[in-house]
Amino acid sequence: MARAVGNRVYVLIKLLGDRRVWWIAELGLRKDDGAFHFPVFHRKHPCVGVDPYASPVDTASVSDAGSVIGNDKIHEGKYFMAISLGTPSTFNLVTIDTGSTLSWVQCQRCQIFCHQQVEEAGRIFDPQNSTTYRHIGCSNQDCVDIHVDNGVPYGCNEETDTCIYSVRYGSSQYSVGKLGTDRLVLGGDNYTIVDDFIFGCSEDNSFKGYEAGVIGFGNKSYSYFNQVARKTSYNAFAYCFPIDHQGEGFMIIGPYPQRLELVTPLILGYGQRSHVYSIQQLDMMVDGKRLELDPSFYTRRMTIVDSGADDVFISPPIFYAFDDAMTAAMQGKGYVREYNEGVCFTSAGGMVNWRDLPTVEMKFIRAVLKLPPENVFHQRSAGRICLAFKPDTSGVRDVQILGNKALRSFRVVYDLQKMTLAFQARAC
């Protein structure tokens, strides 16, 4: 359900059958600084009134940023934002993914196989019900570019002159469908329209989550970020993913507050992946002690910053040195190392003391990222935790990835004009 309040539009989204739990999503308010802010508030957040119908948001208590949704029941380890697509509008929750480019939503009349989409993620988009939807032709340059970028030699429905796209995520997940354009609405009464927004209408996919689709923030002209950024005055985006539902997370496209201390050079692309955002790691420490490792191992590969990934994947030599250092530190604090799948520790006292866990620091060019324990470990039970770090052999081989677990509660700024990536701790 959508509701206009002043110059804002709020969407009330019921979560997973619990009639008492709602998300209130504000769709892309454009602020005076020219940036788009995308907020979502959990019903229990102090900024939200007890009755969402009576008092959606106390704007006086909201910080100068929007928010994003984290809900492991929809898709564990992913974060979502709401989009408004088509005429009339269809509201969907989609994954925020800086590691991919093409945006897509699941569409009606699924031709082969489509994943289950929960009601809370919005209605399945039906292009036949949108008066502004248009398919993209096979000779269109966007069709050609998307085929080239995704390694697809050719994809076309010649009878209808419709471009067919195909994208893969890792080794087992994919989306295939028709490429089209439609109206993307940002904001309320003073709304902004992105006409001819390019996206995929998925008619065949294998996907582990229950959201409506994926929003790509990768560095291509047809990504969600670049299509929306054309409406702003500055080529950048920033986000903060909350650790829990009590915090405020946000997504901003355009100008951002530039008082930042941790800034490292941003490198576009890595190998054949020209769309990704990379940074260079130089060192790593556990409880202030450097890993027993030849420093040259760090500089042999770049690290991709990927909001669509959960864990951190590092090269095997770095991982095994990190494992040894962490195991020694944890055993010194009374934890027992498990030797099953992953690196897990059980507290001898039966409860995890989060304040006494080892500190982890990742050093990049001109910036040291100090990670609190909540960003280093997954809690599996009251007395058992597991590292959120893995060797890249368990992810995309030979590709180091800094996933969202390590960066939760940090403001992460991708500045494409200055070519920098910046972090701010405890931002949400």
C-alpha positions as semicolon CSV with decimal commas, in nm:
position;residue;x (nm);y (nm);z (nm)
1;M;0,000;0,000;0,000
2;A;0,135;0,344;-0,094
3;R;0,054;0,664;0,089
4;A;0,154;1,024;0,009
5;V;0,250;1,254;0,297
6;G;0,368;1,598;0,191
7;N;0,626;1,552;-0,081
8;R;0,698;1,192;0,018
9;V;0,550;0,856;-0,076
10;Y;0,554;0,577;0,182
11;V;0,496;0,211;0,113
12;L;0,361;-0,010;0,390
13;I;0,495;-0,361;0,348
14;K;0,383;-0,645;0,577
15;L;0,664;-0,884;0,665
16;L;0,618;-1,261;0,654
17;G;0,271;-1,310;0,785
18;D;0,317;-1,111;1,104
19;R;0,043;-0,849;1,091
20;R;0,217;-0,651;1,364
21;V;0,539;-0,599;1,168
22;W;0,560;-0,348;0,884
23;W;0,832;-0,173;0,694
24;I;0,763;0,187;0,595
25;A;0,953;0,258;0,276
26;E;0,999;0,607;0,137
27;L;1,071;0,594;-0,234
28;G;1,360;0,813;-0,338
29;L;1,311;1,157;-0,185
30;R;1,519;1,412;-0,371
31;K;1,683;1,652;-0,124
32;D;1,796;2,011;-0,183
33;D;2,154;1,890;-0,236
34;G;2,041;1,712;-0,553
35;A;2,089;1,362;-0,410
36;F;1,828;1,088;-0,390
37;H;1,771;0,940;-0,044
38;F;1,600;0,602;-0,010
39;P;1,469;0,538;0,343
40;V;1,300;0,236;0,499
41;F;1,211;0,207;0,868
42;H;1,126;-0,098;1,072
43;R;0,799;-0,063;1,262
44;K;0,985;-0,082;1,595
45;H;1,227;0,196;1,506
46;P;1,179;0,499;1,737
47;C;1,129;0,727;1,435
48;V;0,814;0,539;1,337
49;G;0,476;0,594;1,503
50;V;0,300;0,304;1,674
51;D;0,023;0,316;1,415
52;P;0,185;0,332;1,068
53;Y;-0,141;0,449;0,912
54;A;-0,184;0,736;1,155
55;S;0,171;0,873;1,174
56;P;0,413;0,726;0,921
57;V;0,738;0,901;1,020
58;D;0,846;1,171;1,257
59;T;1,071;1,348;1,006
60;A;1,217;1,577;1,271
61;S;1,398;1,282;1,427
62;V;1,529;1,132;1,103
63;S;1,895;1,190;1,016
64;D;1,999;1,342;0,682
65;A;1,988;1,009;0,504
66;G;1,751;0,737;0,388
67;S;1,744;0,370;0,486
68;V;1,756;0,021;0,341
69;I;1,602;-0,307;0,455
70;G;1,776;-0,613;0,594
71;N;1,561;-0,923;0,641
72;D;1,717;-1,269;0,655
73;K;1,378;-1,439;0,615
74;I;1,350;-1,294;0,265
75;H;1,716;-1,357;0,179
76;E;1,986;-1,417;0,437
77;G;2,277;-1,175;0,423
78;K;2,116;-0,945;0,165
79;Y;1,988;-0,587;0,190
80;F;1,696;-0,443;-0,003
81;M;1,544;-0,120;-0,122
82;A;1,200;-0,048;-0,263
83;I;1,151;0,059;-0,624
84;S;0,844;0,194;-0,801
85;L;0,820;0,072;-1,160
86;G;0,561;0,103;-1,439
87;T;0,227;0,278;-1,496
88;P;0,042;0,215;-1,272
89;S;0,332;0,165;-1,031
90;T;0,439;-0,170;-0,893
91;F;0,638;-0,162;-0,569
92;N;0,906;-0,426;-0,523
93;L;1,181;-0,508;-0,276
94;V;1,506;-0,577;-0,462
95;T;1,860;-0,668;-0,355
96;I;2,121;-0,390;-0,363
97;D;2,415;-0,534;-0,554
98;T;2,733;-0,339;-0,633
99;G;2,881;-0,653;-0,788
100;S;2,642;-0,664;-1,084
101;T;2,508;-0,419;-1,341
102;L;2,176;-0,515;-1,497
103;S;1,868;-0,465;-1,279
104;W;1,583;-0,713;-1,310
105;V;1,253;-0,802;-1,150
106;Q;1,051;-1,118;-1,174
107;C;0,769;-1,084;-1,428
108;Q;0,429;-1,236;-1,481
109;R;0,383;-1,519;-1,727
110;C;0,702;-1,691;-1,628
111;Q;0,802;-1,900;-1,928
112;I;1,029;-2,164;-1,771
113;F;1,104;-2,142;-1,398
114;C;1,083;-1,859;-1,147
115;H;1,171;-1,848;-0,779
116;Q;0,907;-1,800;-0,512
117;Q;0,846;-1,432;-0,443
118;V;0,689;-1,359;-0,106
119;E;0,399;-1,118;-0,077
120;E;0,610;-0,889;0,138
121;A;0,843;-0,823;-0,159
122;G;0,556;-0,676;-0,361
123;R;0,343;-0,790;-0,651
124;I;0,511;-0,966;-0,942
125;F;0,554;-0,710;-1,218
126;D;0,327;-0,757;-1,521
127;P;0,454;-0,566;-1,826
128;Q;0,120;-0,607;-2,002
129;N;-0,047;-0,402;-1,727
130;S;0,196;-0,111;-1,763
131;T;0,108;0,147;-2,029
132;T;0,467;0,277;-2,034
133;Y;0,651;-0,055;-2,077
134;R;0,843;-0,106;-2,400
135;H;1,061;-0,394;-2,509
136;I;1,415;-0,329;-2,630
137;G;1,491;-0,435;-2,986
138;C;1,765;-0,677;-3,082
139;S;1,972;-0,415;-3,267
140;N;1,952;-0,162;-2,984
141;Q;2,296;-0,061;-2,853
142;D;2,195;-0,140;-2,492
143;C;2,106;-0,493;-2,603
144;V;2,444;-0,532;-2,772
145;D;2,631;-0,391;-2,470
146;I;2,451;-0,616;-2,222
147;H;2,526;-0,921;-2,434
148;V;2,894;-0,829;-2,456
149;D;2,924;-0,747;-2,086
150;N;2,764;-1,075;-1,980
151;G;2,945;-1,295;-2,231
152;V;2,631;-1,377;-2,429
153;P;2,707;-1,401;-2,804
154;Y;2,347;-1,338;-2,910
155;G;2,000;-1,338;-2,764
156;C;1,691;-1,233;-2,958
157;N;1,328;-1,319;-3,008
158;E;1,320;-1,240;-3,378
159;E;0,941;-1,273;-3,410
160;T;0,885;-0,980;-3,174
161;D;1,229;-0,814;-3,215
162;T;1,288;-0,842;-2,839
163;C;1,632;-0,854;-2,679
164;I;1,692;-1,155;-2,453
165;Y;1,931;-1,111;-2,159
166;S;2,110;-1,366;-1,943
167;V;2,303;-1,295;-1,621
168;R;2,472;-1,531;-1,375
169;Y;2,557;-1,495;-1,008
170;G;2,837;-1,726;-0,897
171;S;2,803;-2,077;-1,035
172;S;2,439;-2,170;-0,977
173;Q;2,214;-1,863;-0,972
174;Y;2,094;-1,689;-1,286
175;S;1,822;-1,479;-1,445
176;V;1,705;-1,494;-1,807
177;G;1,431;-1,289;-1,967
178;K;1,337;-1,000;-2,192
179;L;1,504;-0,662;-2,185
180;G;1,269;-0,366;-2,159
181;T;1,219;-0,009;-2,046
182;D;0,960;0,150;-1,821
183;R;0,900;0,449;-1,598
184;L;1,088;0,458;-1,266
185;V;0,937;0,700;-1,014
186;L;1,149;0,861;-0,742
187;G;0,982;1,076;-0,476
188;G;0,635;1,195;-0,377
189;D;0,450;1,512;-0,483
190;N;0,774;1,665;-0,612
191;Y;0,867;1,340;-0,775
192;T;1,130;1,272;-1,038
193;I;1,072;1,030;-1,322
194;V;1,345;0,827;-1,487
195;D;1,187;0,763;-1,826
196;D;1,288;0,459;-2,026
197;F;1,457;0,293;-1,731
198;I;1,638;-0,016;-1,863
199;F;1,583;-0,343;-1,676
200;G;1,531;-0,713;-1,726
201;C;1,190;-0,875;-1,710
202;S;1,286;-1,217;-1,572
203;E;1,099;-1,517;-1,708
204;D;1,345;-1,789;-1,606
205;N;1,564;-1,776;-1,297
206;S;1,726;-1,982;-1,028
207;F;1,751;-1,772;-0,713
208;K;1,794;-1,858;-0,346
209;G;1,599;-1,565;-0,202
210;Y;1,236;-1,455;-0,203
211;E;1,280;-1,091;-0,306
212;A;1,150;-0,949;-0,634
213;G;1,487;-0,920;-0,805
214;V;1,819;-0,736;-0,810
215;I;1,920;-0,372;-0,851
216;G;2,263;-0,341;-1,011
217;F;2,500;-0,065;-0,898
218;G;2,797;-0,176;-1,109
219;N;2,982;0,063;-1,335
220;K;2,790;0,035;-1,662
221;S;2,572;0,293;-1,836
222;Y;2,259;0,078;-1,793
223;S;2,306;0,004;-1,421
224;Y;2,049;0,139;-1,178
225;F;2,308;0,370;-1,027
226;N;2,416;0,530;-1,354
227;Q;2,061;0,571;-1,483
228;V;1,953;0,750;-1,164
229;A;2,281;0,942;-1,124
230;R;2,209;1,131;-1,447
231;K;1,937;1,311;-1,251
232;T;2,183;1,430;-0,985
233;S;2,464;1,686;-0,976
234;Y;2,741;1,454;-0,854
235;N;2,852;1,109;-0,967
236;A;2,862;0,910;-0,642
237;F;2,659;0,684;-0,417
238;A;2,679;0,591;-0,052
239;Y;2,509;0,341;0,175
240;C;2,509;0,208;0,528
241;F;2,366;-0,135;0,602
242;P;2,243;-0,168;0,962
243;I;2,359;-0,457;1,178
244;D;2,007;-0,499;1,320
245;H;1,657;-0,369;1,261
246;Q;1,681;-0,111;1,538
247;G;1,935;0,097;1,344
248;E;1,887;0,333;1,053
249;G;2,057;0,231;0,732
250;F;2,055;0,439;0,416
251;M;2,123;0,466;0,045
252;I;2,213;0,798;-0,122
253;I;2,275;0,861;-0,492
254;G;2,441;1,193;-0,574
255;P;2,612;1,448;-0,343
256;Y;2,710;1,330;0,004
257;P;2,869;1,480;0,319
258;Q;3,241;1,466;0,237
259;R;3,393;1,485;0,585
260;L;3,555;1,143;0,577
261;E;3,879;1,016;0,732
262;L;3,918;0,666;0,586
263;V;3,964;0,714;0,213
264;T;4,135;0,475;-0,028
265;P;4,179;0,488;-0,408
266;L;3,895;0,331;-0,603
267;I;3,989;0,116;-0,901
268;L;3,732;0,038;-1,168
269;G;3,729;-0,319;-1,284
270;Y;3,924;-0,633;-1,202
271;G;4,044;-0,867;-1,474
272;Q;3,758;-0,930;-1,715
273;R;3,508;-0,781;-1,470
274;S;3,514;-0,421;-1,592
275;H;3,201;-0,322;-1,396
276;V;3,322;-0,394;-1,041
277;Y;3,472;-0,161;-0,778
278;S;3,811;-0,266;-0,643
279;I;4,055;-0,156;-0,373
280;Q;4,407;-0,267;-0,281
281;Q;4,472;-0,439;0,052
282;L;4,819;-0,405;0,204
283;D;4,811;-0,579;0,542
284;M;4,596;-0,750;0,804
285;M;4,617;-0,774;1,184
286;V;4,456;-0,970;1,467
287;D;4,468;-0,804;1,810
288;G;4,721;-0,556;1,675
289;K;4,962;-0,826;1,549
290;R;5,041;-0,859;1,181
291;L;4,976;-1,195;1,020
292;E;5,280;-1,417;0,973
293;L;5,276;-1,380;0,598
294;D;5,489;-1,242;0,316
295;P;5,336;-0,894;0,249
296;S;5,360;-0,953;-0,127
297;F;5,061;-1,191;-0,104
298;Y;4,832;-0,892;-0,040
299;T;4,931;-0,702;-0,352
300;R;4,898;-0,996;-0,591
301;R;4,523;-0,943;-0,618
302;M;4,274;-0,661;-0,582
303;T;3,971;-0,682;-0,352
304;I;3,623;-0,631;-0,498
305;V;3,374;-0,445;-0,277
306;D;3,046;-0,630;-0,329
307;S;2,730;-0,540;-0,137
308;G;2,553;-0,843;-0,282
309;A;2,795;-1,083;-0,110
310;D;2,771;-1,161;0,261
311;D;3,111;-1,293;0,368
312;V;3,470;-1,184;0,305
313;F;3,669;-1,400;0,062
314;I;4,050;-1,376;0,068
315;S;4,328;-1,567;-0,105
316;P;4,419;-1,899;0,063
317;P;4,765;-1,792;0,193
318;I;4,613;-1,489;0,366
319;F;4,317;-1,690;0,493
320;Y;4,529;-1,966;0,649
321;A;4,756;-1,712;0,821
322;F;4,444;-1,531;0,945
323;D;4,294;-1,862;1,063
324;D;4,609;-1,945;1,261
325;A;4,623;-1,602;1,424
326;M;4,251;-1,602;1,509
327;T;4,261;-1,958;1,646
328;A;4,553;-1,871;1,876
329;A;4,379;-1,554;1,997
330;M;4,047;-1,731;2,057
331;Q;4,201;-2,024;2,242
332;G;4,376;-1,774;2,467
333;K;4,033;-1,636;2,556
334;G;3,884;-1,976;2,645
335;Y;3,725;-2,078;2,314
336;V;3,744;-2,423;2,154
337;R;3,811;-2,441;1,779
338;E;3,584;-2,664;1,572
339;Y;3,718;-2,847;1,269
340;N;3,405;-2,896;1,066
341;E;3,275;-2,677;0,785
342;G;3,406;-2,321;0,821
343;V;3,604;-2,177;1,112
344;C;3,390;-2,186;1,426
345;F;3,453;-2,146;1,797
346;T;3,257;-2,262;2,101
347;S;3,275;-2,077;2,431
348;A;3,389;-2,292;2,723
349;G;3,166;-2,080;2,944
350;G;2,857;-2,135;2,728
351;M;2,814;-1,769;2,630
352;V;3,003;-1,546;2,387
353;N;3,155;-1,233;2,544
354;W;3,148;-0,999;2,246
355;R;3,346;-0,730;2,427
356;D;3,641;-0,965;2,478
357;L;3,676;-1,100;2,123
358;P;3,991;-1,032;1,916
359;T;4,008;-0,717;1,706
360;V;4,064;-0,735;1,330
361;E;4,218;-0,466;1,113
362;M;4,238;-0,462;0,733
363;K;4,486;-0,214;0,592
364;F;4,424;-0,064;0,250
365;I;4,609;0,216;0,071
366;R;4,589;0,517;0,308
367;A;4,308;0,360;0,517
368;V;4,288;0,104;0,800
369;L;3,949;-0,061;0,844
370;K;3,900;-0,158;1,211
371;L;3,627;-0,421;1,231
372;P;3,420;-0,471;1,548
373;P;3,353;-0,837;1,641
374;E;2,997;-0,817;1,508
375;N;3,146;-0,762;1,162
376;V;3,393;-1,050;1,193
377;F;3,177;-1,334;1,327
378;H;2,839;-1,490;1,258
379;Q;2,659;-1,599;1,575
380;R;2,520;-1,950;1,534
381;S;2,402;-1,996;1,894
382;A;2,449;-1,834;2,234
383;G;2,791;-1,995;2,277
384;R;2,902;-2,059;1,918
385;I;3,037;-1,817;1,657
386;C;3,188;-1,864;1,311
387;L;3,423;-1,647;1,106
388;A;3,268;-1,442;0,827
389;F;3,598;-1,487;0,639
390;K;3,656;-1,768;0,389
391;P;3,919;-1,864;0,130
392;D;3,827;-1,752;-0,221
393;T;3,825;-2,118;-0,326
394;S;3,486;-2,142;-0,153
395;G;3,350;-1,843;-0,350
396;V;3,465;-1,721;-0,690
397;R;3,810;-1,872;-0,727
398;D;4,097;-1,622;-0,746
399;V;3,865;-1,330;-0,667
400;Q;3,893;-1,155;-0,329
401;I;3,561;-1,004;-0,213
402;L;3,482;-0,764;0,070
403;G;3,119;-0,852;0,141
404;N;2,859;-0,660;0,336
405;K;2,907;-0,844;0,668
406;A;3,241;-0,671;0,731
407;L;3,097;-0,331;0,637
408;R;2,768;-0,330;0,826
409;S;2,720;-0,009;1,027
410;F;2,988;0,161;0,812
411;R;2,901;0,438;0,569
412;V;3,058;0,323;0,241
413;V;3,102;0,595;-0,023
414;Y;3,176;0,521;-0,388
415;D;3,292;0,853;-0,536
416;L;3,321;0,811;-0,912
417;Q;3,433;1,171;-0,964
418;K;3,726;1,159;-0,723
419;M;3,782;0,786;-0,781
420;T;3,787;0,710;-0,409
421;L;3,612;0,467;-0,177
422;A;3,560;0,586;0,179
423;F;3,443;0,438;0,510
424;Q;3,291;0,593;0,820
425;A;3,246;0,374;1,126
426;R;2,926;0,367;1,333
427;A;2,727;0,559;1,072
428;C;2,405;0,358;1,122
